[in-house]
Amino acid sequence: MRIDADCHLADPSNGTGIGADELIRRLDEVNVDRAITWPMVSYTRDIAADNAAIYQAWRAHPERIISFGGVNPMLGLKVAQAELRCCIEEYGVWGVKLNGARDGYYVDDVRLALPLIEMIAEAGLVLAFHCGANDFERTHPYRIAKISAQFPDLRLMLVHMGGSGLPDIAEAVMDLASSHPNWYLIDSEVEYRKIHRALAQVGPERICYGSDTPFCPMRFEWGLRQVVYQDLEPAEREMVFGGNIARMLGIRA
């Protein structure tokens, strides 16, 4: 099963991003079966409409869309908690993404982030973090490691694994991932030499392909990763291109 672990959907009223039909068209173009989808960056920072759009996309295409919600505590913690509760109880999401770089908060903030993380952990969901050099202070992997120490059973996705800017912090991600077996590293916007080092240090069983659609062209990213991973064994390629995500989420082919 081929899974793209980093795609964004948007409500049309936001005026940015793509909808479900366009995402599926792009998946079909590269013969990828499913996509993890989370909200697009909204200039208003209000992502409730995108969460609703993702839910509708999942209802229409349950075999193609793996729905993740998103919340923004900078809109107010109570607002974010209410939206998170909606994502969990009404939308039935597989997981939730927190983006401290976009929204401007530290991912381990005890007032803003931890109350949300507690809800996600209690629901048994996967938690995805933007982890990138474009805001390494707020999204640094050492902050994520502090969260893992507090919630050792929580499955975590580190989206961009320290890339998404230069100089990247991928080395720090690799070092910490070696001692955190619940971390899954998403390769979107990561330089290929860092991916090869992560394969050697962390192992192909925790590296996952992601295109960061529509910020990056899916067709280009898919083609590029065929070269990056060309020397892996067939079973290892299957892990990276979807098997790891399927195992983490309990999805069967």
C-alpha positions, 0 to 999 in steps of 0.5 A: 500500500502506497501512502503519502504521509504529508498532504494538506486540504483546504476549505474552498472559502479560504481561497488557498490550497486544494480540495479532495478531488484535486488531491485524489487526481494527483494521487492517481497521477503517481499511483499512490493509494492514500494520503494523510491529510491535515489543514492547509495554512490559513491566513486567518489561522482559523482552521476549523473550516479546513477540519470540516472539509477534511471530514467531508473528504474522508466521508466521500473517499474513506479508502483514499483519505486518512483524516488528521485534524489540526488545532491552533491554541493561539486562537484561545485554549478553550477554542482549540480544545472545543475544536479538538473535541469535535475532531475526536468525537464527531470527525473521528480523525486518525490523528492531530497535527500541531504546528508551532511554527505556523501558529507561533507557540512552543510545542511543549508550552505547558499552558497552550500545548500540553492540555491539547496533547493530553487530550490526544494521548487520552484518545489514543490518537497519533500526534504529528508535529511540524518539526522544521528549521524555519522555526527551530526554537518552537519546534525543536526535537528536544521539545518533542523529546520532553513530550515523549518522556511525559507520554511514552506511549504516544505515537509521534510523526515528525513532519519534515524531520528538521528540514523545511529550511536551512541550516536544517536540524535533521541531525538532532532529530536523528540523534533523539529518534534513535532513543524514541522508538515511537517517532516516525520521521516524515521526509518531506522537504528534507535534503537527500543526504540527510535522508540517507543518514537517517536510513542508516541511523534510525532505520527504514522502518521509521522513515516515511515518504511525504510530499507536502502537497500542495506546497511541493508538486506531488509528481516531482516529490514522488519522482525524486524519492524514487531516486533517493530510495532506489538502493533499498531492498524491495521490502524496505521501499514498501516500508518507506512508501506506505508500510510504516504508516499503515503499521503505525495506524493499524491499516490493512491493505 
